[in-house]
Every structure is written in C-alpha cells, then in structure tokens.
Amino acid sequence: MKAIVKTTAGPGASLIDVPEPQITRPDQIKIKLLATSICGTDYHIYAWDGWSAGRVRPPRVLGHEFAGEVVEVGEDVDRFKIGDYVSGESHHVCGSCAQCLRNEYHVCANTRILGVDVDGCFAPYVVVPQRSAWKNDRSVPPRLACIQDPLGNAVHATLAGEVVGCTVAVLGCGPIGIFAVAVAQAAGASHVIATDTSDYRLDLAVALGADTVCNVTRQELGPVVLDKTGGQGVDVVLEMSGAPSAIQQAMQICRTGGRVSLMGIPSRPVELRVAEDIIFKGITVQGIVGRRLYETWHTMSALLASGRLNIEPAITHSMPLADFDRGMSLMRDGLCGKVVFEMG
C-alpha cells in the first residue's frame, strides 16, 4: 500500500509502497481509513525539528488523526466488530503504570504515540489496540470524526473548569485554539476573546464563534480585556500558543480568583511574576496535556452528535494523500485551519 513515510532522519517525507499492516496481537483491530488530518506534530516531524530528531526513529509511517471502518479484529477484541465506524486515540497507554491505575491515562508513564513511536495512519489501513479506538456516531462525517484527537485537547482544556456564563480568552488561534473558541461558545461562555498574530487565523476564530478578536501585533490585549469585562479581567484564560509573552499575559489578564489553563508548549523557559500574578490573585493554573481518557471522548462525541458544536469552518482544505507536500506547506505558512486527507 502507499503511505506517507518519514524515510530518513532529515526534512521531508515520501509517499512510498509499504507492507499493509497486520494484526499481531489478540487485542488489536485493523481499520480501513476514510479520512485523516494533519497535526502540528506531523509537520514538526516532516520539518525534522530538534524534538523530532530526538524522538522519531525512521522509517515511520506518519499520522495519528483518523476516522475509518473496522475490517478485522483480534481474537480477544470484545468492544468492536467488523463494520464499526471508529476514530482513534493517538496515545497508546499501558494500563498498568501508577497513572493508569489512577484512571489518569492521559499522563501514562509508558505512552506510545501513533505516527511517532509506532506506524501511523497516513495510509489506507492502520492497526491499533482496541483500547485506543472510539466508536463514532454515524451522523458525524469522516472529515469531522478524524479531527477528534485535537478537538479533544480543546475540550479538555476548555472544560477543565466552569465555563457557563464566563468570559473566556483564547490566546493563540491555531487549530486547537479555534476549536477552544467553538467549545467555549457551545458550553455557554458569555463572551469569547481570541488573540493571535495572524489575521487569517483570527478570521477563522470569528467563524468558530469568537465575539472579539485582537491581533496582538497591532493592538494591546490588556485594554481590550478590561473593556469587555468591566475592568475585572477574564474568568478563564486558555493559553494555546506557547509564546512566552502570551503565557505571561495570561496571568495578567485573568481576573482575581480566575482560571488559567496552559496547553501551548513554550520553546524556552518562561519567567513569571508568581507572587503578583498568581499567588496574590488566587488564580488556578492548570497544565493540560492531551485528552482525559475516556471522559473527554464521551463529552466530545456527545457535543458533535448533538450538532451544538460546529467545527466545520475549521476544515479549510481537503485533498488526496498524494498532495501531502502541499498540505505541509500550508501548515508551515499558517494558511490553513485543519487539512484533511479524504480517503474513502
């Protein structure tokens, strides 16, 4: 079969013939892919940054966001049958470490990531443990079902505390940031402020439901927040960019007693005024990683199936797998929301 493979330890990837994956353990299922989508992690591996060089061992089939149909099941599989419509949790967890035994699967000590540590889904077929698959509602089309992995990040971060009736600031409008805008609106936020350095991304945030946007290269965020919150600061800050200046600003624009959820990954250490901006303000600061398995999936699936969460505008490009270089270029230039490979 043809798959997108990181063949060598350097920039780029290749669409080449590889063996079709086979079930090798009794708990695995084989899935025929209907749609997959590009994640920022895929682009980092494609570009071969420092993290990728230290983690990925080529050759590796890329990709970890998918939707498809089960075509084969292992002898111990009891949750799925042939024909089931599924998506995948990219974090393959061990189930036996201290974190897993506390139902903290999202921080499993032995996590292996699809398309990073094991061969991924940029191919016609993928094999995964049944523990890492999720049965979809048939009303959710593959182009939406395949982006639940990153959407789950936004659901986890946004709903890690109270949102109903709250003012919310989303700092950074990459795909997870604009998803967070949509989730906050669907969950009943009273006003959502979105920030970025790109007008293109801010337009996407508006399409996903942002009430106010701020391009921080041209406008100071602090006065905007004070104006929209009666001088109090926002109740909830969702920091999705990882920019050190944005992380610092997250603490400053949060109201006294509010919540800051941090999901963006900074590239260097960040200096914070811990006393003035955190302790004396009594704010709650949360580190958010991945999705809570499988609480987040339950919530996300229900929101999508209900039609109350509209993430369709986030999908800006659809293309065949063979056009992956163009998709990666769009990611590099920040000129896309989600890029989906239609395969079914």
C-alpha positions as CSV (number, residue, x, y, z in Angstrom):
1,M,0.0,0.0,0.0
2,K,1.0,3.6,-0.5
3,A,1.8,5.5,2.8
4,I,3.4,8.8,3.8
5,V,6.7,7.8,5.4
6,K,9.5,9.6,7.2
7,T,12.2,7.6,5.4
8,T,15.3,9.3,6.7
9,A,16.5,11.5,9.6
10,G,16.0,14.8,7.8
11,P,13.4,17.2,6.4
12,G,10.6,15.9,4.2
13,A,8.7,12.6,3.7
14,S,7.9,10.3,0.9
15,L,4.8,8.6,-0.5
16,I,6.1,5.0,-0.9
17,D,4.9,1.4,-1.0
18,V,5.0,-0.3,2.4
19,P,3.6,-3.6,3.6
20,E,-0.1,-3.5,4.6
21,P,-0.2,-3.7,8.4
22,Q,-1.4,-6.9,10.0
23,I,-2.9,-7.8,13.4
24,T,-0.1,-9.2,15.5
25,R,-1.8,-9.2,19.0
26,P,-5.2,-10.5,20.0
27,D,-6.3,-7.1,21.3
28,Q,-5.8,-5.3,18.0
29,I,-8.2,-4.1,15.3
30,K,-7.5,-3.3,11.7
31,I,-9.1,-0.2,10.2
32,K,-9.7,1.0,6.7
33,L,-9.1,4.7,6.7
34,L,-11.8,7.1,5.4
35,A,-10.2,10.4,6.4
36,T,-7.1,11.6,8.2
37,S,-5.8,15.0,9.1
38,I,-2.5,16.8,9.6
39,C,-1.5,17.7,13.1
40,G,1.2,20.2,14.1
41,T,3.2,17.2,15.4
42,D,3.1,15.7,11.9
43,Y,4.5,18.9,10.5
44,H,7.3,19.0,13.1
45,I,8.3,15.5,12.1
46,Y,8.1,16.5,8.4
47,A,10.3,19.5,9.0
48,W,12.6,17.5,11.3
49,D,13.0,19.8,14.3
50,G,15.0,19.1,17.4
51,W,12.2,17.3,19.2
52,S,11.6,15.0,16.2
53,A,15.3,14.2,15.8
54,G,15.4,13.1,19.5
55,R,12.2,11.1,19.4
56,V,11.3,9.6,16.0
57,R,13.2,6.6,14.5
58,P,12.8,6.4,10.7
59,P,11.4,4.7,8.8
60,R,8.0,5.6,10.3
61,V,4.5,5.9,8.7
62,L,3.3,9.3,9.8
63,G,-0.2,10.5,11.0
64,H,-2.3,10.0,14.1
65,E,-5.7,11.7,13.5
66,F,-8.2,9.4,11.7
67,A,-11.6,8.0,11.1
68,G,-12.4,4.7,9.4
69,E,-14.2,1.4,9.5
70,V,-13.1,-1.8,11.2
71,V,-12.2,-4.6,8.7
72,E,-10.6,-7.2,11.0
73,V,-10.5,-7.9,14.8
74,G,-8.1,-9.9,17.0
75,E,-9.4,-12.9,18.9
76,D,-9.6,-11.1,22.2
77,V,-11.4,-8.0,20.9
78,D,-14.7,-7.5,22.7
79,R,-15.6,-3.9,22.1
80,F,-15.7,-3.7,18.3
81,K,-16.9,-5.7,15.3
82,I,-16.2,-5.6,11.6
83,G,-18.0,-2.6,10.1
84,D,-17.9,-0.4,13.1
85,Y,-17.1,3.3,12.4
86,V,-14.3,4.5,14.6
87,S,-11.7,7.1,15.4
88,G,-8.5,6.7,17.3
89,E,-6.9,8.0,20.5
90,S,-3.3,8.6,19.4
91,H,-1.9,8.0,22.9
92,H,-1.5,4.2,23.3
93,V,-1.4,3.7,27.0
94,C,0.0,0.7,29.0
95,G,-2.9,0.3,31.5
96,S,-0.6,-0.8,34.3
97,C,1.5,2.2,35.4
98,A,0.7,4.2,38.5
99,Q,-1.0,6.9,36.5
100,C,-3.2,4.4,34.5
101,L,-4.2,2.6,37.7
102,R,-5.5,6.0,39.0
103,N,-7.5,6.5,35.8
104,E,-5.0,9.1,34.7
105,Y,-4.4,7.5,31.3
106,H,-3.7,10.9,29.6
107,V,-0.4,11.0,31.6
108,C,0.5,7.3,31.3
109,A,4.2,6.9,32.0
110,N,4.6,4.5,29.1
111,T,2.6,6.3,26.4
112,R,3.5,5.4,22.8
113,I,2.1,7.8,20.2
114,L,0.7,6.7,16.8
115,G,2.7,8.0,13.9
116,V,5.6,8.9,16.3
117,D,6.6,5.8,18.2
118,V,4.6,3.3,16.1
119,D,3.5,3.4,12.5
120,G,0.6,5.8,11.9
121,C,-2.5,6.4,9.7
122,F,-1.3,8.3,6.6
123,A,-2.1,5.1,4.7
124,P,-5.1,3.1,3.5
125,Y,-5.0,0.9,6.7
126,V,-3.9,1.1,10.3
127,V,-3.7,-1.4,13.2
128,V,-4.3,-0.2,16.7
129,P,-5.2,-1.7,20.1
130,Q,-8.9,-1.8,20.8
131,R,-8.2,0.3,23.9
132,S,-7.1,3.2,21.5
133,A,-10.3,3.2,19.3
134,W,-13.5,5.0,19.8
135,K,-16.9,4.2,18.2
136,N,-18.3,7.1,16.3
137,D,-21.9,8.2,15.8
138,R,-22.7,7.7,12.1
139,S,-24.2,11.2,11.9
140,V,-20.7,12.6,12.2
141,P,-19.0,12.6,8.8
142,P,-15.4,11.3,8.5
143,R,-13.9,14.7,7.8
144,L,-15.1,15.8,11.3
145,A,-14.7,12.4,13.0
146,C,-11.0,12.4,12.0
147,I,-10.2,15.6,13.9
148,Q,-11.5,14.5,17.3
149,D,-8.0,13.9,18.6
150,P,-7.0,17.6,18.5
151,L,-10.6,18.7,19.2
152,G,-10.3,16.6,22.4
153,N,-7.4,18.8,23.5
154,A,-9.6,21.8,23.3
155,V,-12.5,20.1,25.1
156,H,-10.2,19.0,27.9
157,A,-8.6,22.5,28.3
158,T,-11.9,24.5,28.0
159,L,-14.0,22.3,30.3
160,A,-11.3,21.7,33.0
161,G,-13.3,24.3,35.0
162,E,-16.6,26.3,34.9
163,V,-17.4,28.0,31.6
164,V,-21.1,28.7,31.7
165,G,-21.6,32.4,31.9
166,C,-17.9,33.1,32.0
167,T,-15.7,35.4,30.0
168,V,-13.0,33.4,28.2
169,A,-9.8,34.5,26.5
170,V,-8.2,32.1,24.0
171,L,-4.6,33.0,23.3
172,G,-3.3,31.5,20.1
173,C,-5.7,30.6,17.2
174,G,-4.0,27.5,15.7
175,P,-6.4,24.6,15.2
176,I,-6.7,23.7,18.9
177,G,-7.2,27.4,19.8
178,I,-10.1,27.9,17.3
179,F,-11.6,24.6,18.5
180,A,-11.4,26.0,22.0
181,V,-13.4,29.1,20.8
182,A,-16.1,26.8,19.5
183,V,-16.2,24.6,22.6
184,A,-16.4,27.7,24.9
185,Q,-19.3,29.1,22.9
186,A,-21.1,25.7,22.9
187,A,-20.6,25.3,26.6
188,G,-22.3,28.7,27.4
189,A,-19.5,31.2,27.7
190,S,-20.8,34.8,27.9
191,H,-18.0,36.4,25.8
192,V,-15.0,34.8,24.0
193,I,-12.0,36.9,23.1
194,A,-9.5,35.4,20.7
195,T,-5.9,36.6,20.1
196,D,-3.2,35.8,17.5
197,T,-0.6,37.5,15.3
198,S,-2.4,36.4,12.1
199,D,-5.5,38.0,10.7
200,Y,-6.1,34.7,8.7
201,R,-6.4,32.8,12.0
202,L,-8.4,35.4,13.7
203,D,-10.9,35.2,10.8
204,L,-11.2,31.5,11.5
205,A,-11.8,32.3,15.2
206,V,-14.7,34.5,14.2
207,A,-16.1,31.8,12.0
208,L,-15.9,29.4,15.0
209,G,-17.7,31.9,17.3
210,A,-15.3,34.4,18.8
211,D,-17.1,37.6,19.9
212,T,-13.9,39.8,20.0
213,V,-10.6,39.3,18.3
214,C,-7.3,41.0,18.9
215,N,-4.2,40.9,16.6
216,V,-1.5,41.4,19.3
217,T,0.9,42.8,16.7
218,R,-1.3,45.9,16.3
219,Q,-3.4,46.2,19.5
220,E,-2.7,45.8,23.2
221,L,-4.7,43.0,24.7
222,G,-4.9,44.3,28.2
223,P,-7.2,47.3,27.4
224,V,-9.4,45.1,25.2
225,V,-9.9,42.6,28.0
226,L,-10.6,45.3,30.6
227,D,-13.1,46.9,28.2
228,K,-15.0,43.6,27.6
229,T,-15.0,42.6,31.2
230,G,-16.0,45.7,33.1
231,G,-12.4,46.2,34.3
232,Q,-12.2,42.8,36.0
233,G,-10.2,40.6,33.7
234,V,-11.5,37.4,32.2
235,D,-12.8,34.5,34.2
236,V,-10.9,31.9,32.1
237,V,-7.7,32.1,30.0
238,L,-6.9,29.3,27.6
239,E,-3.3,29.7,26.6
240,M,-2.8,27.7,23.4
241,S,0.2,29.4,21.7
242,G,3.2,28.6,23.9
243,A,4.6,32.0,23.3
244,P,6.4,33.1,26.5
245,S,4.9,36.6,26.2
246,A,1.4,35.1,25.9
247,I,1.9,32.9,29.0
248,Q,3.0,35.9,31.0
249,Q,0.0,37.9,29.7
250,A,-2.4,35.0,30.5
251,M,-1.7,35.5,34.2
252,Q,-2.1,39.3,33.9
253,I,-5.5,39.4,32.1
254,C,-7.0,36.7,34.3
255,R,-9.3,38.2,37.0
256,T,-8.6,37.6,40.7
257,G,-9.8,34.2,41.5
258,G,-10.0,33.1,37.9
259,R,-8.5,30.1,36.0
260,V,-5.6,29.8,33.5
261,S,-5.3,26.6,31.6
262,L,-1.9,26.2,29.8
263,M,-1.7,23.9,26.8
264,G,0.8,25.7,24.4
265,I,4.3,24.4,24.6
266,P,7.0,27.1,25.1
267,S,10.3,26.7,23.3
268,R,12.3,28.1,26.2
269,P,11.9,28.8,30.0
270,V,9.3,31.4,30.9
271,E,9.8,33.9,33.7
272,L,6.6,34.7,35.7
273,R,5.7,37.1,38.5
274,V,4.5,34.3,40.7
275,A,3.6,36.4,43.7
276,E,1.9,39.3,42.0
277,D,0.2,37.5,39.1
278,I,-0.6,34.1,40.6
279,I,-0.5,33.8,44.4
280,F,-1.9,37.2,45.4
281,K,-4.6,37.0,42.8
282,G,-5.5,33.5,44.0
283,I,-5.8,32.1,40.4
284,T,-5.9,28.5,39.5
285,V,-3.2,27.4,37.0
286,Q,-3.6,24.1,35.2
287,G,-1.3,22.2,32.9
288,I,-3.3,20.5,30.2
289,V,-2.0,17.5,28.2
290,G,-3.9,15.5,25.6
291,R,-7.4,14.3,26.4
292,R,-8.7,12.7,29.5
293,L,-9.2,9.0,28.5
294,Y,-12.0,8.5,28.0
295,E,-14.1,11.2,29.8
296,T,-13.1,13.8,27.2
297,W,-14.1,11.5,24.3
298,H,-17.6,11.0,25.8
299,T,-18.1,14.7,26.1
300,M,-16.7,15.5,22.7
301,S,-18.7,12.8,20.9
302,A,-22.0,14.0,22.5
303,L,-21.3,17.6,21.5
304,L,-20.6,16.6,17.9
305,A,-23.6,14.3,17.6
306,S,-25.9,16.9,19.1
307,G,-25.0,19.4,16.4
308,R,-24.4,22.1,19.1
309,L,-20.6,22.1,18.4
310,N,-20.0,23.4,14.9
311,I,-16.3,22.9,13.9
312,E,-16.9,22.6,10.1
313,P,-15.3,26.1,9.4
314,A,-12.1,24.8,10.9
315,I,-11.6,22.5,8.0
316,T,-10.1,24.8,5.4
317,H,-8.6,22.3,3.0
318,S,-9.3,18.8,1.7
319,M,-7.0,16.9,-0.6
320,P,-5.8,13.4,-1.5
321,L,-2.9,11.8,0.4
322,A,-0.6,12.3,-2.6
323,D,-0.8,16.1,-2.1
324,F,0.8,15.9,1.4
325,D,3.6,18.2,0.4
326,R,1.1,21.0,-0.3
327,G,-0.7,20.3,3.0
328,M,2.6,20.6,4.9
329,S,3.4,23.9,3.1
330,L,0.0,25.3,4.2
331,M,0.9,24.3,7.8
332,R,4.3,25.9,7.5
333,D,2.9,29.2,6.2
334,G,0.0,29.3,8.7
335,L,-2.5,29.5,5.8
336,C,-4.9,26.8,7.0
337,G,-7.1,25.5,9.7
338,K,-7.3,21.7,9.5
339,V,-6.0,20.0,6.4
340,V,-7.9,16.7,5.8
341,F,-6.9,13.9,3.5
342,E,-10.1,12.3,2.1
343,M,-9.5,8.6,1.6
344,G,-12.9,6.8,1.5
